Amino acid sequence: QVQLVESGGGLVQAGGSLRLSCAASGRTFSTYVMGWFRQGPGKEREFVAAISRSGGSTYYANSLKGRFTISRDNAKNTVYLQMNNLNPEDTAVYQCAAGWSLAASTHSYGYWGQGTQVTVSS
């Protein structure tokens, strides 16, 4: 069992950057693959990025690769999502998840945070 709390969301102008954080409770953080998902207005939840237990491997949605970077600090029980060159299409609630496979499917993740709002103005 792990509890996840996202932070770092907010309002940013197009072209700007934000860094999201997801803090996990417990002593088993390093046993989980971590992922980020997002859901924009009127859209389905979509996969953003994932990172392996050690942080040695990452996996990104093709449309986001190059702009977004996922990382983790197991000593701090935290996973990050650096978002650069944001555009209004990135506006969404961003949610982190803990799971067992480096995959885009929500079924590979068993624990979810409440999400943090990112709004990008044009």
All heavy atoms as an XYZ file, in Angstrom:
918
protein
N       0.843     -1.182      0.000
C       0.000      0.000      0.000
C       0.886      1.243      0.000
O       1.907      1.277      0.695
C      -0.926      0.031      1.212
C      -1.975      1.118      1.167
C      -3.189      0.689      0.394
O      -3.512      1.291     -0.624
N      -3.862     -0.355      0.859
N       0.491      2.220     -0.799
C       1.215      3.471     -0.865
C       0.211      4.602     -1.110
O      -0.774      4.430     -1.840
C       2.300      3.430     -1.970
C       1.682      3.220     -3.344
C       3.165      4.681     -1.935
N       0.453      5.730     -0.476
C      -0.367      6.915     -0.677
C       0.441      7.948     -1.455
O       1.625      8.159     -1.167
C      -0.830      7.504      0.652
C      -1.886      6.673      1.370
C      -1.305      5.444      2.027
O      -0.313      5.525      2.760
N      -1.909      4.295      1.766
N      -0.197      8.583     -2.424
C       0.473      9.493     -3.337
C      -0.186     10.863     -3.303
O      -1.410     10.961     -3.346
C       0.412      8.945     -4.769
C       0.921      7.518     -4.963
C       0.616      7.045     -6.376
C       2.423      7.454     -4.691
N       0.627     11.911     -3.251
C       0.134     13.280     -3.228
C       0.911     14.108     -4.235
O       2.122     14.277     -4.097
C       0.252     13.912     -1.830
C      -0.273     15.340     -1.854
C      -0.515     13.092     -0.804
N       0.201     14.645     -5.240
C       0.821     15.472     -6.260
C       0.854     16.933     -5.822
O      -0.004     17.387     -5.068
C       0.061     15.370     -7.589
C      -0.049     13.963     -8.149
C      -1.323     13.255     -7.720
O      -1.919     13.648     -6.696
O      -1.730     12.306     -8.421
N       1.826     17.662     -6.357
C       1.915     19.093     -6.134
C       2.665     19.727     -7.295
O       3.270     19.030     -8.108
C       2.614     19.411     -4.813
O       3.951     18.939     -4.816
N       2.623     21.048     -7.364
C       3.376     21.775     -8.367
C       2.570     22.286     -9.533
O       3.114     22.991    -10.392
N       1.304     21.951     -9.591
C       0.468     22.444    -10.663
C       0.176     23.921    -10.504
O       0.471     24.532     -9.478
N      -0.395     24.497    -11.542
C      -0.733     25.903    -11.506
C      -1.023     26.433    -12.881
O      -1.241     25.675    -13.827
N      -1.028     27.749    -12.980
C      -1.301     28.450    -14.227
C       0.005     28.930    -14.831
O       0.826     29.552    -14.150
C      -2.233     29.636    -13.972
C      -2.566     30.527    -15.155
C      -3.355     29.754    -16.205
C      -3.343     31.740    -14.685
N       0.193     28.648    -16.104
C       1.404     29.057    -16.800
C       1.038     29.470    -18.221
O       0.085     28.952    -18.798
C       2.447     27.915    -16.797
C       1.924     26.706    -17.571
C       3.780     28.377    -17.344
N       1.780     30.415    -18.760
C       1.560     30.837    -20.139
C       2.176     29.849    -21.110
O       3.121     29.135    -20.781
C       2.146     32.228    -20.377
C       1.389     33.344    -19.684
C       1.883     34.712    -20.084
O       3.087     34.933    -20.213
N       0.963     35.635    -20.289
N       1.617     29.805    -22.299
C       2.165     28.947    -23.342
C       3.652     29.228    -23.526
O       4.087     30.379    -23.543
C       1.416     29.157    -24.648
N       4.407     28.158    -23.651
C       5.849     28.261    -23.773
C       6.588     28.139    -22.463
O       7.813     27.975    -22.461
N       5.858     28.195    -21.367
C       6.466     28.112    -20.058
C       6.698     26.689    -19.601
O       6.428     25.726    -20.321
N       7.180     26.566    -18.368
C       7.531     25.275    -17.802
C       6.968     25.120    -16.401
O       6.760     26.103    -15.684
C       9.056     25.111    -17.736
O       9.643     25.160    -19.016
N       6.738     23.883    -16.024
C       6.347     23.524    -14.671
C       7.015     22.215    -14.306
O       7.275     21.384    -15.179
C       4.832     23.352    -14.543
C       3.951     24.595    -14.458
C       2.480     24.163    -14.473
C       4.249     25.399    -13.210
N       7.257     22.033    -13.014
C       7.748     20.768    -12.507
C       6.778     20.241    -11.462
O       6.592     20.859    -10.415
C       9.135     20.911    -11.884
C       9.801     19.556    -11.613
C      11.067     19.709    -10.818
N      11.905     18.522    -10.916
C      12.860     18.220    -10.050
N      13.121     19.014     -9.027
N      13.577     17.121    -10.237
N       6.168     19.118    -11.762
C       5.255     18.479    -10.840
C       6.003     17.502     -9.954
O       6.988     16.892    -10.375
C       4.158     17.726    -11.595
C       3.360     18.520    -12.629
C       2.272     17.631    -13.232
C       2.753     19.771    -12.015
N       5.520     17.349     -8.736
C       6.075     16.382     -7.805
C       4.978     15.459     -7.321
O       3.816     15.845     -7.225
C       6.709     17.081     -6.599
O       7.780     17.906     -6.982
N       5.349     14.247     -7.014
C       4.438     13.273     -6.428
C       5.157     12.623     -5.265
O       6.144     11.903     -5.467
C       4.024     12.236     -7.467
S       3.031     10.876     -6.817
N       4.683     12.896     -4.064
C       5.292     12.367     -2.854
C       4.540     11.125     -2.393
O       3.311     11.129     -2.318
C       5.287     13.419     -1.753
N       5.283     10.090     -2.086
C       4.705      8.822     -1.665
C       5.009      8.553     -0.202
O       6.098      8.859      0.285
C       5.245      7.683     -2.520
N       4.053      7.973      0.465
C       4.248      7.551      1.843
C       4.734      6.110      1.887
O       4.654      5.377      0.905
C       2.949      7.687      2.633
O       1.960      6.803      2.127
N       5.233      5.711      3.033
C       5.661      4.336      3.218
C       7.125      4.106      2.918
O       7.844      5.005      2.476
N       7.545      2.872      3.122
C       8.948      2.498      2.929
C       9.168      1.624      1.707
O      10.262      1.069      1.548
C       9.455      1.776      4.179
C       9.491      2.638      5.430
C      10.232      1.940      6.554
N       9.492      0.815      7.088
C       8.669      0.891      8.119
N       8.473      2.049      8.739
N       8.040     -0.195      8.546
N       8.171      1.497      0.851
C       8.246      0.600     -0.290
C       8.211      1.325     -1.626
O       7.942      0.708     -2.650
C       7.105     -0.429     -0.247
O       5.852      0.244     -0.261
C       7.208     -1.291      1.001
N       8.511      2.611     -1.644
C       8.430      3.407     -2.856
C       9.268      2.814     -3.983
O       8.829      2.755     -5.131
C       8.863      4.840     -2.568
C       8.871      5.736     -3.773
C       7.686      6.170     -4.338
C      10.069      6.155     -4.337
C       7.689      7.005     -5.447
C      10.083      6.990     -5.439
C       8.894      7.412     -5.991
N      10.469      2.368     -3.658
C      11.376      1.883     -4.681
C      10.933      0.564     -5.302
O      11.521      0.129     -6.296
C      12.794      1.732     -4.126
O      12.834      0.749     -3.104
N       9.932     -0.087     -4.748
C       9.429     -1.336     -5.321
C       8.406     -1.090     -6.422
O       7.985     -2.045     -7.076
C       8.794     -2.228     -4.246
O       7.572     -1.643     -3.774
C       9.745     -2.427     -3.073
N       8.010      0.150     -6.632
C       6.972      0.468     -7.605
C       7.517      1.156     -8.840
O       8.348      2.062     -8.748
C       5.908      1.382     -6.984
C       5.108      0.735     -5.886
C       5.398      1.003     -4.555
C       4.075     -0.132     -6.187
C       4.666      0.407     -3.541
C       3.339     -0.732     -5.180
C       3.632     -0.459     -3.861
O       2.904     -1.041     -2.858
N       7.017      0.743     -9.977
C       7.077      1.561    -11.176
C       6.159      2.762    -10.949
O       5.083      2.623    -10.375
C       6.627      0.752    -12.406
C       6.373      1.655    -13.602
C       7.649     -0.322    -12.737
N       6.589      3.926    -11.386
C       5.792      5.133    -11.214
C       5.420      5.711    -12.567
O       6.227      5.718    -13.499
C       6.548      6.178    -10.397
C       6.861      5.752     -8.972
S       5.367      5.452     -7.978
C       4.616      7.090     -7.980
N       4.206      6.211    -12.646
C       3.737      6.802    -13.885
C       2.987      8.098    -13.661
O       2.549      8.400    -12.552
N       2.876      8.861    -14.734
C       2.050     10.065    -14.765
C       0.990      9.907    -15.849
O       1.283      9.450    -16.962
C       2.882     11.314    -15.068
C       3.731     11.793    -13.937
C       5.045     11.522    -13.728
C       3.328     12.656    -12.872
N       5.490     12.154    -12.595
C       4.452     12.864    -12.045
C       2.124     13.277    -12.529
C       4.407     13.660    -10.907
C       2.085     14.067    -11.394
C       3.216     14.246    -10.600
N      -0.225     10.304    -15.507
C      -1.336     10.345    -16.432
C      -1.962     11.725    -16.377
O      -1.732     12.483    -15.431
C      -2.379      9.276    -16.085
C      -1.901      7.865    -16.282
C      -1.045      7.268    -15.370
C      -2.318      7.132    -17.383
C      -0.604      5.973    -15.548
C      -1.883      5.830    -17.567
C      -1.025      5.249    -16.655
N      -2.757     12.045    -17.373
C      -3.457     13.319    -17.350
C      -4.827     13.178    -17.996
O      -5.063     12.288    -18.809
C      -2.651     14.409    -18.062
C      -2.548     14.233    -19.573
C      -1.680     15.321    -20.182
N      -1.679     15.278    -21.636
C      -0.965     16.092    -22.408
N      -0.191     17.023    -21.853
N      -1.024     15.980    -23.731
N      -5.720     14.086    -17.619
C      -7.048     14.126    -18.206
C      -7.443     15.575    -18.409
O      -7.624     16.314    -17.442
C      -8.071     13.410    -17.331
C      -9.430     13.283    -17.990
C     -10.353     12.343    -17.243
O     -10.146     12.049    -16.072
N     -11.380     11.864    -17.926
N      -7.556     15.976    -19.657
C      -7.966     17.324    -19.996
C      -9.472     17.447    -20.083
O     -10.192     16.451    -20.056
N      -9.972     18.676    -20.196
C     -11.420     18.899    -20.276
C     -12.040     18.158    -21.455
O     -11.595     18.313    -22.599
C     -11.535     20.411    -20.455
C     -10.248     20.961    -19.920
C      -9.219     19.937    -20.246
N     -13.042     17.362    -21.174
C     -13.726     16.630    -22.219
C     -12.922     15.530    -22.874
O     -13.311     15.038    -23.932
N     -11.831     15.135    -22.267
C     -10.961     14.125    -22.850
C     -10.859     12.905    -21.957
O     -11.151     12.954    -20.764
C      -9.562     14.701    -23.086
C      -9.517     15.892    -24.024
C      -8.095     16.415    -24.165
C      -8.027     17.617    -25.081
N      -6.652     18.158    -25.173
N     -10.419     11.807    -22.559
C     -10.142     10.597    -21.801
C      -8.819     10.736    -21.069
O      -7.942     11.506    -21.465
C     -10.095      9.389    -22.734
C     -11.390      9.097    -23.468
C     -12.451      8.565    -22.549
O     -12.125      7.769    -21.646
O     -13.623      8.941    -22.717
N      -8.674      9.986    -20.003
C      -7.402      9.940    -19.312
C      -6.352      9.338    -20.246
O      -6.608      8.343    -20.930
C      -7.519      9.104    -18.045
C      -6.235      8.983    -17.245
C      -6.480      8.246    -15.939
N      -7.363      9.016    -15.071
C      -7.863      8.564    -13.935
N      -7.585      7.341    -13.522
N      -8.657      9.336    -13.207
N      -5.184      9.949    -20.285
C      -4.140      9.462    -21.161
C      -2.815      9.324    -20.423
O      -2.519     10.054    -19.478
C      -3.965     10.372    -22.387
C      -3.442     11.755    -22.068
C      -3.129     12.569    -23.315
O      -2.869     11.982    -24.380
O      -3.146     13.811    -23.206
N      -2.037      8.400    -20.902
C      -0.720      8.149    -20.357
C       0.231      9.265    -20.742
O       0.209      9.759    -21.871
C      -0.200      6.810    -20.888
C       1.236      6.538    -20.583
C       1.639      6.177    -19.308
C       2.195      6.635    -21.576
C       2.965      5.916    -19.023
C       3.520      6.376    -21.310
C       3.904      6.017    -20.027
N       1.083      9.656    -19.798
C       2.088     10.679    -20.035
C       3.488     10.085    -20.038
O       4.232     10.203    -21.015
C       1.995     11.809    -18.991
C       3.136     12.802    -19.166
C       0.644     12.509    -19.084
N       3.865      9.448    -18.939
C       5.224      8.934    -18.801
C       5.281      7.943    -17.661
O       4.440      7.955    -16.766
C       6.216     10.077    -18.549
N       6.305      7.103    -17.681
C       6.539      6.153    -16.601
C       8.032      5.974    -16.396
O       8.831      6.234    -17.299
C       5.877      4.813    -16.903
N       8.392      5.516    -15.211
C       9.793      5.323    -14.866
C       9.939      4.053    -14.051
O       9.093      3.724    -13.218
C      10.342      6.561    -14.114
C      11.856      6.468    -13.929
C       9.621      6.756    -12.783
C      12.493      7.798    -13.533
N      11.023      3.332    -14.303
C      11.256      2.063    -13.641
C      11.602      2.247    -12.172
O      11.824      3.358    -11.690
C      12.369      1.296    -14.350
O      13.594      2.010    -14.282
N      11.664      1.146    -11.465
C      11.892      1.185    -10.018
C      13.188      1.878     -9.632
O      13.215      2.656     -8.667
C      11.863     -0.234     -9.456
C      10.501     -0.905     -9.544
C      10.586     -2.388     -9.218
N       9.260     -3.010     -9.203
C       8.637     -3.455    -10.280
N       9.211     -3.367    -11.473
N       7.434     -3.998    -10.178
N      14.233      1.627    -10.375
C      15.522      2.238    -10.093
C      15.695      3.594    -10.754
O      16.646      4.320    -10.445
C      16.649      1.315    -10.552
O      16.662      1.213    -11.959
N      14.810      3.930    -11.669
C      14.944      5.152    -12.434
C      15.778      5.005    -13.685
O      16.006      5.991    -14.395
N      16.221      3.798    -13.974
C      17.103      3.582    -15.103
C      16.421      3.537    -16.449
O      17.096      3.675    -17.482
N      15.118      3.335    -16.463
C      14.375      3.266    -17.715
C      13.173      4.185    -17.649
O      12.537      4.306    -16.597
C      13.909      1.836    -17.996
O      15.006      0.962    -18.162
N      12.868      4.816    -18.762
C      11.697      5.677    -18.859
C      10.903      5.342    -20.106
O      11.421      4.759    -21.058
C      12.084      7.162    -18.879
O      12.986      7.405    -19.968
C      12.748      7.566    -17.577
N       9.655      5.745    -20.099
C       8.734      5.462    -21.187
C       7.794      6.648    -21.289
O       7.196      7.053    -20.292
C       7.990      4.160    -20.889
C       6.896      3.785    -21.852
C       7.051      3.917    -23.223
C       5.700      3.249    -21.372
C       6.042      3.549    -24.089
C       4.689      2.872    -22.228
C       4.864      3.019    -23.591
O       3.859      2.644    -24.443
N       7.661      7.208    -22.496
C       6.862      8.395    -22.715
C       5.805      8.184    -23.785
O       6.007      7.411    -24.733
C       7.740      9.562    -23.166
C       8.766     10.004    -22.160
C      10.047      9.461    -22.159
C       8.462     10.970    -21.205
C      10.995      9.865    -21.232
C       9.401     11.383    -20.277
C      10.663     10.825    -20.301
O      11.598     11.234    -19.378
N       4.711      8.901    -23.650
C       3.789      9.007    -24.765
C       4.526      9.653    -25.932
O       5.274     10.623    -25.753
C       2.572      9.844    -24.381
N       4.327      9.112    -27.128
C       5.073      9.592    -28.292
C       4.905     11.088    -28.521
O       5.860     11.775    -28.899
C       4.645      8.826    -29.539
C       5.139      7.396    -29.552
O       6.130      7.065    -28.909
N       4.448      6.543    -30.281
N       3.714     11.597    -28.286
C       3.444     13.000    -28.552
C       4.116     13.932    -27.555
O       4.227     15.134    -27.823
C       1.935     13.251    -28.551
O       1.372     12.958    -27.281
N       4.570     13.402    -26.436
C       5.151     14.229    -25.383
C       6.655     14.074    -25.254
O       7.306     14.888    -24.585
C       4.495     13.906    -24.044
C       2.981     14.094    -23.989
C       2.445     13.664    -22.638
C       2.610     15.536    -24.281
N       7.194     13.053    -25.840
C       8.620     12.803    -25.745
C       9.395     13.999    -26.287
O       9.112     14.500    -27.370
C       8.991     11.537    -26.520
C      10.397     11.033    -26.262
C      10.618      9.701    -26.960
C      12.013      9.154    -26.683
N      12.195      8.833    -25.248
N      10.353     14.457    -25.502
C      11.145     15.614    -25.875
C      10.772     16.863    -25.111
O      11.628     17.733    -24.907
N       9.520     16.979    -24.714
C       9.067     18.122    -23.922
C       8.946     17.787    -22.443
O       9.147     18.656    -21.598
C       7.724     18.640    -24.423
C       7.766     19.276    -25.793
C       6.512     20.112    -26.041
N       5.293     19.307    -25.990
C       4.293     19.505    -25.136
N       4.343     20.487    -24.249
N       3.217     18.730    -25.187
N       8.574     16.556    -22.144
C       8.361     16.139    -20.761
C       9.462     15.179    -20.339
O       9.914     14.346    -21.131
C       7.012     15.437    -20.608
C       5.806     16.341    -20.685
C       5.877     17.616    -21.209
C       4.584     15.888    -20.215
C       4.769     18.434    -21.277
C       3.456     16.699    -20.276
C       3.548     17.970    -20.807
N       9.866     15.276    -19.081
C      10.874     14.389    -18.528
C      10.422     13.881    -17.173
O      10.102     14.671    -16.283
C      12.224     15.100    -18.378
O      12.645     15.626    -19.633
C      13.282     14.127    -17.863
N      10.400     12.571    -17.014
C      10.060     11.965    -15.738
C      11.347     11.567    -15.022
O      12.316     11.136    -15.654
C       9.123     10.752    -15.922
C       8.594     10.259    -14.575
C       9.807      9.629    -16.695
C       7.483      9.216    -14.708
N      11.359     11.727    -13.713
C      12.497     11.321    -12.909
C      11.999     10.924    -11.525
O      10.843     11.173    -11.174
C      13.542     12.441    -12.813
O      12.991     13.590    -12.190
N      12.873     10.292    -10.757
C      12.486      9.925     -9.397
C      13.679     10.001     -8.476
O      14.830      9.845     -8.896
C      11.857      8.526     -9.358
C      12.816      7.377     -9.642
C      12.048      6.064     -9.836
N      11.372      5.630     -8.620
C      10.421      4.709     -8.579
N      10.018      4.118     -9.710
N       9.863      4.366     -7.423
N      13.396     10.230     -7.210
C      14.390     10.241     -6.164
C      13.877      9.302     -5.086
O      13.029      9.678     -4.276
C      14.603     11.651     -5.622
C      15.739     11.736     -4.623
O      16.130     10.697     -4.050
O      16.248     12.846     -4.399
N      14.375      8.079     -5.089
C      13.866      7.085     -4.155
C      14.192      7.423     -2.703
O      13.454      7.028     -1.800
C      14.406      5.700     -4.517
C      13.759      5.137     -5.758
O      12.745      5.648     -6.234
N      14.343      4.074     -6.300
N      15.278      8.145     -2.480
C      15.619      8.557     -1.120
C      14.599      9.534     -0.564
O      14.430      9.635      0.654
C      17.010      9.172     -1.086
N      13.925     10.264     -1.448
C      12.904     11.221     -1.038
C      11.494     10.719     -1.279
O      10.531     11.452     -1.050
C      13.105     12.545     -1.770
C      14.407     13.242     -1.439
C      14.527     14.567     -2.179
C      15.812     15.274     -1.819
N      15.960     16.559     -2.538
N      11.362      9.496     -1.752
C      10.040      8.923     -2.057
C       9.231      9.838     -2.970
O       8.038     10.070     -2.751
C       9.260      8.646     -0.775
C       9.659      7.353     -0.096
O      10.684      6.753     -0.423
N       8.850      6.917      0.859
N       9.877     10.349     -3.995
C       9.247     11.342     -4.858
C       9.532     11.060     -6.323
O      10.655     10.702     -6.689
C       9.732     12.757     -4.501
O       9.451     13.022     -3.118
C       9.024     13.801     -5.344
N       8.508     11.235     -7.143
C       8.659     11.191     -8.586
C       8.300     12.567     -9.137
O       7.430     13.255     -8.590
C       7.789     10.073     -9.212
C       6.305     10.329     -8.976
C       8.091      9.921    -10.697
N       8.976     12.967    -10.207
C       8.814     14.294    -10.773
C       8.403     14.210    -12.236
O       8.687     13.235    -12.933
C      10.119     15.086    -10.690
C      10.695     15.177     -9.308
C      11.663     14.278     -8.874
C      10.278     16.166     -8.417
C      12.201     14.355     -7.601
C      10.803     16.253     -7.144
C      11.764     15.342     -6.740
O      12.293     15.428     -5.474
N       7.761     15.261    -12.690
C       7.483     15.425    -14.109
C       7.850     16.851    -14.493
O       7.163     17.797    -14.109
C       6.012     15.149    -14.429
C       5.657     15.203    -15.914
C       6.294     14.030    -16.658
C       4.147     15.207    -16.109
N       8.939     16.986    -15.219
C       9.349     18.282    -15.744
C       8.650     18.500    -17.072
O       8.780     17.679    -17.985
C      10.863     18.328    -15.930
C      11.379     19.635    -16.520
C      11.216     20.808    -15.582
O      11.523     20.707    -14.400
N      10.717     21.923    -16.091
N       7.928     19.595    -17.187
C       7.158     19.898    -18.380
C       7.667     21.206    -18.965
O       7.605     22.247    -18.313
C       5.670     20.004    -18.056
C       5.115     18.776    -17.343
S       3.331     18.878    -17.084
C       3.257     20.269    -15.951
N       8.155     21.148    -20.184
C       8.704     22.317    -20.864
C       7.898     22.652    -22.106
O       7.204     21.802    -22.664
C      10.163     22.065    -21.256
C      11.070     21.846    -20.072
O      10.870     22.431    -19.005
N      12.083     21.015    -20.256
N       8.035     23.900    -22.537
C       7.363     24.371    -23.745
C       5.884     23.989    -23.744
O       5.360     23.421    -24.707
C       8.062     23.821    -24.991
C       7.635     24.518    -26.260
O       7.195     25.670    -26.224
N       7.752     23.826    -27.385
N       5.227     24.327    -22.672
C       3.828     23.954    -22.516
C       2.939     24.697    -23.499
O       3.214     25.838    -23.875
C       3.374     24.239    -21.093
C       3.951     23.289    -20.043
C       3.803     23.873    -18.653
C       3.267     21.927    -20.132
N       1.881     24.034    -23.905
C       0.880     24.643    -24.773
C      -0.495     24.386    -24.182
O      -0.655     23.548    -23.285
C       1.004     24.114    -26.203
C       0.756     22.626    -26.318
O      -0.365     22.172    -26.164
N       1.810     21.870    -26.608
N      -1.519     25.099    -24.650
C      -2.855     24.934    -24.049
C      -3.386     23.509    -24.091
O      -4.209     23.143    -23.247
C      -3.720     25.883    -24.884
C      -2.779     26.954    -25.306
C      -1.490     26.240    -25.583
N      -2.929     22.703    -25.031
C      -3.370     21.308    -25.103
C      -2.854     20.481    -23.940
O      -3.336     19.368    -23.716
C      -2.937     20.673    -26.425
C      -3.526     21.338    -27.660
C      -5.038     21.369    -27.639
O      -5.653     20.305    -27.390
O      -5.613     22.444    -27.878
N      -1.893     21.014    -23.197
C      -1.378     20.329    -22.018
C      -2.223     20.583    -20.782
O      -1.958     20.005    -19.724
C       0.061     20.755    -21.741
C       1.012     20.378    -22.864
O       0.908     19.239    -23.370
O       1.861     21.216    -23.228
N      -3.210     21.458    -20.887
C      -4.090     21.740    -19.764
C      -4.825     20.472    -19.358
O      -5.499     19.841    -20.177
C      -5.093     22.840    -20.124
O      -4.395     24.066    -20.330
C      -6.113     23.029    -19.013
N      -4.686     20.094    -18.094
C      -5.274     18.850    -17.620
C      -5.032     18.715    -16.126
O      -4.225     19.441    -15.545
C      -4.662     17.646    -18.346
N      -5.724     17.766    -15.530
C      -5.376     17.295    -14.205
C      -4.336     16.208    -14.376
O      -4.564     15.220    -15.087
C      -6.607     16.761    -13.448
C      -6.184     16.115    -12.132
C      -7.598     17.881    -13.195
N      -3.205     16.389    -13.735
C      -2.112     15.436    -13.819
C      -2.101     14.585    -12.560
O      -2.132     15.100    -11.441
C      -0.778     16.162    -13.988
C      -0.582     16.701    -15.380
C      -1.301     17.810    -15.819
C       0.302     16.094    -16.271
C      -1.150     18.298    -17.098
C       0.465     16.579    -17.551
C      -0.261     17.680    -17.965
O      -0.096     18.162    -19.245
N      -2.030     13.293    -12.759
C      -2.169     12.330    -11.686
C      -1.000     11.355    -11.726
O      -0.638     10.870    -12.794
C      -3.487     11.575    -11.857
C      -3.972     10.795    -10.672
C      -5.380     10.264    -10.903
O      -5.913     10.326    -12.009
N      -5.979      9.728     -9.860
N      -0.407     11.087    -10.587
C       0.646     10.089    -10.542
C       0.080      8.763    -10.065
O      -0.979      8.701     -9.439
C       1.824     10.533     -9.670
S       1.500     10.622     -7.903
N       0.786      7.705    -10.395
C       0.334      6.364    -10.081
C       1.522      5.465     -9.786
O       2.612      5.649    -10.341
C      -0.483      5.789    -11.242
N       1.306      4.499     -8.915
C       2.303      3.489     -8.581
C       1.823      2.140     -9.069
O       0.668      1.773     -8.848
C       2.542      3.449     -7.072
N       2.705      1.412     -9.728
C       2.300      0.134    -10.289
C       3.427     -0.846    -10.413
O       4.433     -0.757     -9.700
N       3.259     -1.785    -11.354
C       4.176     -2.906    -11.441
C       4.746     -3.147    -12.827
O       5.561     -4.060    -13.005
C       3.473     -4.172    -10.936
C       2.093     -4.330    -11.484
C       1.721     -4.964    -12.631
C       0.887     -3.839    -10.892
N       0.355     -4.895    -12.792
C      -0.177     -4.208    -11.739
C       0.609     -3.121     -9.728
C      -1.509     -3.875    -11.466
C      -0.713     -2.784     -9.450
C      -1.757     -3.173    -10.316
N       4.316     -2.358    -13.812
C       4.834     -2.509    -15.159
C       5.103     -1.148    -15.766
O       4.337     -0.201    -15.554
C       3.857     -3.270    -16.054
O       3.669     -4.601    -15.610
N       6.169     -1.065    -16.537
C       6.496      0.166    -17.242
C       5.631      0.201    -18.496
O       6.049     -0.200    -19.582
C       7.980      0.180    -17.586
C       8.595      1.508    -18.003
C       8.621      2.470    -16.830
C      10.003      1.283    -18.539
N       4.405      0.689    -18.322
C       3.408      0.574    -19.370
C       2.476      1.766    -19.361
O       2.370      2.501    -18.374
C       2.604     -0.709    -19.198
N       1.769      1.927    -20.477
C       0.829      3.022    -20.638
C      -0.553      2.696    -20.095
O      -1.361      3.609    -19.904
C       0.722      3.405    -22.112
N      -0.835      1.435    -19.864
C      -2.158      1.020    -19.425
C      -2.394      1.369    -17.965
O      -1.546      1.125    -17.112
C      -2.331     -0.482    -19.620
O      -3.543     -0.929    -19.046
N      -3.574      1.905    -17.672
C      -3.932      2.172    -16.288
C      -4.000      0.891    -15.469
O      -3.849      0.930    -14.246
C      -5.275      2.904    -16.192
O      -6.301      2.105    -16.795
C      -5.206      4.255    -16.882
N      -4.209     -0.231    -16.126
C      -4.310     -1.505    -15.433
C      -2.980     -1.973    -14.862
O      -2.956     -2.923    -14.071
C      -4.881     -2.573    -16.364
C      -6.269     -2.275    -16.826
N      -7.339     -2.190    -15.963
C      -6.761     -2.033    -18.061
C      -8.433     -1.914    -16.647
N      -8.105     -1.816    -17.918
N      -1.894     -1.330    -15.252
C      -0.580     -1.664    -14.713
C      -0.260     -0.911    -13.437
O       0.829     -1.083    -12.886
C       0.500     -1.380    -15.755
O       0.357     -2.227    -16.879
N      -1.187     -0.093    -12.975
C      -0.982      0.742    -11.793
C      -2.095      0.502    -10.791
O      -3.273      0.521    -11.146
C      -0.912      2.219    -12.191
C       0.173      2.481    -13.200
C      -0.071      2.318    -14.559
C       1.447      2.851    -12.791
C       0.937      2.520    -15.492
C       2.458      3.060    -13.715
C       2.194      2.892    -15.064
O       3.198      3.097    -15.981
N      -1.715      0.324     -9.538
C      -2.692     -0.004     -8.517
C      -3.004      1.095     -7.531
O      -3.986      1.002     -6.794
N      -2.183      2.136     -7.508
C      -2.351      3.221     -6.548
C      -2.280      4.554     -7.266
O      -1.413      4.766     -8.116
C      -1.275      3.142     -5.459
C      -1.238      1.797     -4.772
C      -0.323      0.827     -5.168
C      -2.123      1.485     -3.752
C      -0.295     -0.416     -4.563
C      -2.102      0.247     -3.144
C      -1.187     -0.701     -3.554
O      -1.156     -1.938     -2.958
N      -3.176      5.461     -6.897
C      -3.323      6.727     -7.611
C      -3.397      7.906     -6.661
O      -4.017      7.820     -5.597
C      -4.598      6.698     -8.463
C      -4.558      5.665     -9.537
C      -4.817      4.328     -9.401
C      -4.227      5.874    -10.908
N      -4.658      3.696    -10.612
C      -4.304      4.621    -11.552
C      -3.876      7.002    -11.658
C      -4.042      4.462    -12.909
C      -3.613      6.844    -13.005
C      -3.697      5.591    -13.613
N      -2.771      9.010     -7.055
C      -2.933     10.253     -6.329
C      -4.205     10.965     -6.744
O      -4.916     10.545     -7.659
N      -4.504     12.067     -6.072
C      -5.719     12.829     -6.349
C      -5.581     13.749     -7.552
O      -6.580     14.165     -8.132
C      -6.121     13.641     -5.118
C      -6.550     12.784     -3.939
C      -7.776     11.958     -4.255
O      -8.808     12.496     -4.663
N      -7.669     10.644     -4.071
N      -4.365     14.091     -7.928
C      -4.139     14.916     -9.094
C      -3.859     16.361     -8.758
O      -4.241     16.870     -7.701
N      -3.192     17.032     -9.680
C      -2.922     18.455     -9.562
C      -3.235     19.124    -10.895
O      -2.916     18.596    -11.957
C      -1.461     18.710     -9.130
O      -1.252     20.112     -8.916
C      -0.462     18.202    -10.168
N      -3.880     20.280    -10.832
C      -4.344     20.965    -12.031
C      -3.217     21.755    -12.673
O      -2.529     22.529    -12.008
C      -5.499     21.909    -11.698
C      -5.997     22.736    -12.876
C      -6.722     21.914    -13.908
O      -7.590     21.102    -13.567
N      -6.373     22.107    -15.183
N      -3.053     21.566    -13.968
C      -2.146     22.368    -14.776
C      -2.979     23.084    -15.822
O      -3.708     22.451    -16.584
C      -1.069     21.504    -15.458
C      -0.271     22.331    -16.462
C      -0.152     20.886    -14.419
N      -2.886     24.402    -15.851
C      -3.609     25.203    -16.821
C      -2.613     26.039    -17.610
O      -1.831     26.792    -17.025
C      -4.631     26.117    -16.143
O      -5.539     25.327    -15.360
C      -5.419     26.903    -17.181
N      -2.662     25.909    -18.919
C      -1.759     26.631    -19.803
C      -2.582     27.617    -20.618
O      -3.478     27.222    -21.367
C      -0.990     25.685    -20.732
C       0.013     26.470    -21.570
C      -0.291     24.606    -19.917
N      -2.282     28.886    -20.484
C      -3.009     29.921    -21.193
C      -2.325     30.241    -22.511
O      -1.097     30.173    -22.629
C      -3.122     31.184    -20.343
O      -1.843     31.721    -20.051
N      -3.118     30.622    -23.502
C      -2.590     30.939    -24.815
C      -2.240     32.408    -24.940
O      -2.571     33.227    -24.072
C      -3.595     30.555    -25.895
O      -4.807     31.250    -25.717
